Amino acid sequence: MKNDTITTYLHGEIIEAQKPEWIGRAKTVCNGGGIPWHAALTKVLNFLPFIDHIGPDHLDGMQVLAWVIPEGGGHYVEFCTPHHILEAVWVPEKAEWLPFRTKHVLPFLRAHAAIATANSIERLVQHFCPAPVDRSSDRVTPRPDHPSLPAALRRAARAASGA
């Protein structure tokens, strides 16, 4: 992506297009006032973003922020980790928002939910099972080198094991 273009979803395709003027205004507010980017964008667009997230304050957290652009300007979407913007996409046509959300936003969230679930299971297994796993015993004891798991997660593990 060049500095003067933005990734754009138009007519069912992802293309590079000229940045809209509100991006420049948001950058000016952000740089000039020491305001974080999302706050500057919210101020310029006069619209709070819709936020879809998978564990936003967690190691595996992902979120998608979407602003409605005033005066029929479509939507602006950012795919983010808790600390970085991974990608930003402008969907200028209102009629293309639902297809974009269905084809790109929801699969992104589903994929990251699956990753977060797999990572949680892996952490749970690492907590209870020494490496290599000893299958000769039915009793599973926590590893001393791991911090204690939250009580709710321990209860869920016990319930899942039938104990």
VEXZA-119940 format. One line per 4 residues: their letters; for each residue x, y, z of N, C-alpha, C. Coordinates in steps of 0.02 Angstrom, whole numbers, plus 50000, padded with zeros to 5 digits. Atoms other than C-alpha are relative to their C-alpha. Example, Ala and Ser with C-alpha at 12.3 -4.5 7.8 and 13.67 -1.06 7.14 Angstrom:
BEGIN
AS = 50045:49941:50000:50615:49775:50390:50045:50060:50000  49958:49941:49997:50684:49947:50357:49961:50055:50037
This chain:
BEGIN
MKND = 50042:49941:50000:50000:50000:50000:50045:50062:50000  49964:49937:50003:50069:50169:49951:49973:50046:50054  50019:49953:49947:50060:50315:50071:49937:50040:49982  50058:49959:50020:49925:50403:49968:49940:49958:49979
TITT = 50056:50043:50017:49812:50252:49942:49977:49961:50061  50028:50041:49946:49703:50142:50051:49971:49936:49968  50031:50062:50023:49649:49961:50032:49924:50011:50001  50071:49985:50010:49471:49971:49967:49963:49938:49974
YLHG = 50043:50055:50024:49332:49842:49943:49947:50033:49956  50046:49968:50047:49238:49896:49787:49979:49950:49947  50028:50045:50050:49125:49793:49673:50024:49928:50011  49981:50068:49984:49173:49634:49765:50074:49984:49996
EIIE = 49928:50011:50007:49360:49658:49743:50038:50045:50049  49954:49960:49958:49503:49719:49852:50047:50036:49952  49957:49960:50043:49593:49862:49765:50034:50054:50042  49971:49940:49969:49702:50012:49808:49965:50060:49969
AQKP = 50033:49940:50025:49612:50179:49794:50028:50061:50037  49978:49937:49969:49649:50361:49833:49968:50006:50070  50026:49992:49932:49632:50396:50020:49947:50055:50001  50051:49948:49992:49474:50492:50065:50027:50055:50046
EWIG = 49976:49941:49963:49496:50665:50142:49994:49992:50076  50008:50008:49928:49434:50610:50314:50058:49963:50032  49939:50033:49974:49589:50500:50334:50052:50053:50015  49952:49946:49989:49698:50654:50314:49981:50043:50061
RAKT = 50022:49960:49942:49592:50751:50439:50013:49962:50066  49988:50040:49939:49605:50608:50566:50075:49998:50016  49928:49999:49987:49795:50602:50544:50022:50067:50028  49984:49934:49974:49804:50789:50574:49980:50006:50073
VCNG = 50023:49998:49931:49701:50774:50733:50044:49956:50044  49959:50047:49963:49804:50624:50789:50070:50029:50013  49932:49974:49993:49974:50703:50758:50003:50068:50035  50000:49933:49972:49929:50880:50806:49981:50003:50073
GGIP = 50024:49995:49932:49843:50843:50969:50023:49945:50046  49977:50055:49958:49932:50689:51033:49944:49952:50019  50057:50043:49987:49768:50594:51023:50012:49932:49967  49992:50065:50032:49773:50405:50991:49959:49996:49935
WHAA = 50030:50005:50067:49726:50355:50812:49925:49985:50003  50072:50017:49999:49558:50274:50854:49958:50056:50029  50037:49943:49973:49504:50423:50959:49996:50056:49949  50000:49947:50052:49555:50543:50820:49951:49983:49945
LTKV = 50046:50022:50053:49459:50442:50691:49928:50008:50023  50068:49993:49972:49306:50437:50804:49979:50073:50002  50015:49928:49997:49316:50625:50828:49985:50028:49931  50010:49973:50067:49332:50664:50643:49935:49974:49969
LNFL = 50060:50029:50030:49193:50544:50591:49938:50011:50041  50056:49989:49955:49084:50589:50740:49957:49937:50006  50035:50064:49996:49041:50406:50757:50043:49951:50040  49964:50052:49963:49091:50274:50885:50002:49936:49958
PFID = 49996:50061:50041:49154:50114:50803:49959:49943:50030  50026:50065:49979:49064:49948:50808:50061:49957:50012  49942:50042:49984:49183:49824:50889:49978:49928:50006  50007:50072:49994:49184:49637:50859:50068:49975:50025
HIGP = 49935:50021:49974:49316:49547:50960:50000:49928:50024  49985:50064:49971:49391:49384:51015:50050:50014:50055  49955:49988:49944:49466:49407:51189:50044:50060:49992  49960:49941:50016:49524:49587:51162:50056:50015:50050
DHLD = 49948:49987:49951:49627:49593:51323:50043:49939:50014  49967:50064:49990:49702:49420:51303:50058:49994:49951  49943:50012:50044:49862:49355:51223:49978:49987:49928  50025:50018:50066:49759:49290:51078:49948:50049:49974
GMQV = 50053:49953:50016:49650:49445:51066:50004:50028:49930  50008:49969:50065:49589:49509:50899:49936:50041:50002  50061:49961:50005:49464:49643:50859:49994:50031:49932  50016:49965:50062:49380:49720:50710:49959:50060:50019
LAWV = 50035:49937:49986:49329:49902:50726:49972:50026:49934  50031:49975:50062:49207:49974:50599:49964:50065:50015  50032:49935:49995:49156:50155:50581:49955:50010:49940  50043:49979:50056:49010:50217:50476:50024:50069:49980
IPEG = 49976:49936:50025:49070:50359:50367:49939:50045:49985  50058:49957:50011:48951:50509:50365:49989:50016:49926  50020:49977:50067:48859:50568:50209:50011:49946:49947  49998:50054:50049:48852:50399:50124:50070:49977:49980
GGHY = 49931:50019:50016:49040:50366:50133:50017:49928:50014  49987:50070:49989:49020:50183:50174:50024:49984:50070  49972:50023:49936:49121:50099:50312:50076:50000:49996  49927:50007:49994:49301:50102:50371:50011:49947:50053
VEFC = 49991:50058:49956:49364:49942:50453:50074:49990:50014  49932:50017:49981:49522:49900:50549:50000:49932:50034  49988:50065:49970:49579:49724:50591:50060:50008:50046  49949:49982:49951:49681:49737:50752:50015:49944:50050
TPHH = 49983:50037:49939:49776:49646:50888:49992:50052:50056  50006:49949:49948:49773:49730:51059:50050:50058:49992  49949:49948:50004:49928:49829:51008:50017:50024:49929  49983:49982:50069:49934:49840:50817:49940:49998:49954
ILEA = 50049:50003:50054:49826:49877:50666:50031:49954:49947  49975:50047:50049:49849:49729:50550:49983:50022:49929  50022:49978:50066:49749:49797:50404:49942:50048:50008  50055:49952:50001:49631:49940:50365:49968:49997:49931
VWVP = 50035:50005:50063:49498:49931:50230:49942:50049:50000  50056:49954:50010:49377:50061:50165:49950:49965:49954  50055:50028:50040:49210:49997:50100:49955:50060:49983  50035:49937:50014:49142:50153:50012:49926:49993:49984
EKAE = 50070:50009:50019:48977:50080:49952:49961:49966:50056  50040:50027:49946:48844:50050:50084:49975:49929:49983  50027:50065:50020:48773:49902:49985:50053:49945:50003  49948:50051:49999:48941:49813:49992:50023:49982:50071
WLPF = 49979:50014:49931:48957:49815:50182:49983:49929:50020  50019:50068:49979:48861:49652:50212:50042:49947:49964  49956:50049:50032:48957:49554:50077:50071:50002:50027  49933:49995:49973:49122:49621:50145:50003:49968:50070
RTKH = 50002:50027:49931:49074:49578:50324:49995:49924:49998  50010:50072:50006:49018:49403:50272:50062:49965:49972  49943:50032:50034:49169:49365:50161:50067:50011:50035  49935:49984:49972:49307:49446:50264:50001:50007:50076
VLPF = 49998:49988:49928:49263:49503:50440:49984:49936:50039  50020:50059:49962:49171:49348:50502:50049:49942:49994  49948:50053:50003:49298:49222:50433:50063:50017:50040  49942:49977:49960:49438:49325:50513:49988:49985:50074
LRAH = 50017:50011:49929:49350:49318:50682:49995:49925:50015  50006:50073:49989:49308:49132:50664:50069:49967:50003  49933:50030:50001:49488:49088:50620:50038:50017:50064  49965:49980:49939:49556:49186:50767:49968:49971:50063
AAIA = 50032:50035:49943:49427:49110:50885:50025:49929:50004  49973:50068:50001:49487:48938:50831:50072:49999:50026  49931:49996:49976:49668:48989:50860:50002:50012:50075  50002:49985:49928:49627:49062:51031:49979:49938:50040
TANS = 50022:50061:49966:49535:48902:51079:50056:49948:50002  49944:50048:50003:49679:48792:51021:50056:50021:50047  49948:49976:49955:49803:48901:51116:49980:49990:50073  50023:50010:49932:49697:48892:51274:50004:49926:50019
IERL = 49995:50071:49986:49687:48703:51262:50073:49979:50008  49928:50016:49995:49875:48693:51233:50028:50023:50067  49977:49976:49935:49907:48800:51387:49974:49956:50057  50030:50044:49949:49789:48690:51488:50037:49934:50002
VQHF = 49963:50064:50004:49877:48531:51428:50070:50009:50029  49932:49989:49974:50048:48605:51465:50000:50009:50075  50005:49990:49928:49990:48654:51638:49995:49935:50038  50014:50062:49965:49931:48481:51686:50045:49942:49981
CPAP = 49963:50058:50023:50039:48365:51583:50074:50016:49993  49929:49990:50009:50227:48352:51602:50020:49976:49930  49976:50022:50065:50325:48332:51441:50054:49948:50010  50054:50027:50041:50326:48196:51380:49941:49976:50043
VDRS = 50060:50019:49963:50149:48146:51429:50005:49928:50022  49999:50067:49972:50142:47994:51543:49928:49975:50004  50069:50025:50004:49984:47898:51498:49989:49941:50048  50008:50059:49957:50015:47760:51628:49959:50016:50063
SDRV = 50037:49981:49940:49928:47859:51766:49937:50037:49981  50062:49963:50012:49749:47920:51772:50000:50066:50037  49998:49939:49960:49795:48054:51898:50044:50052:49965  49963:49945:50031:49848:48220:51822:50014:50052:50053
TPRP = 49981:49949:49951:49944:48340:51932:50029:50060:49965  49973:49940:50031:49990:48519:51894:50076:50000:50001  49927:49993:50003:50168:48556:51841:50021:50056:50047  49979:49949:49952:50264:48653:51974:50027:50063:49967
DHPS = 49971:49942:50033:50342:48770:51845:49949:50045:49966  50053:49959:50030:50173:48839:51786:49961:50036:50054  50042:49965:49952:50071:48971:51874:49932:49966:50006  50065:50030:49988:49905:48919:51947:49949:50024:49949
LPAA = 50053:49981:50046:49759:48916:51827:49942:50031:50039  50059:49973:49967:49602:49016:51866:49953:49944:50022  50044:50051:49971:49476:48919:51972:49947:49977:49950  50052:50018:50049:49343:48924:51834:50027:49952:49948
LRRA = 49970:50043:50049:49462:48844:51710:50016:49931:50030  49988:50065:49967:49512:48708:51836:49935:49961:50007  50065:50033:49993:49328:48671:51869:49977:49972:49933  50020:50023:50067:49294:48659:51682:50040:49939:49979
ARAA = 49958:50058:50018:49441:48540:51658:49979:49939:50039  50024:50057:49960:49380:48430:51801:49934:49974:49973  50066:50021:50026:49203:48429:51731:50008:49964:49934  49990:50032:50065:49266:48385:51557:50031:49931:50007
SGA = 49968:50066:49990:49368:48240:51626:49954:49951:50035  50047:50044:49966:49217:48171:51718:50013:49992:50074  49982:50006:49928:49294:48196:51890:49950:50036:50043
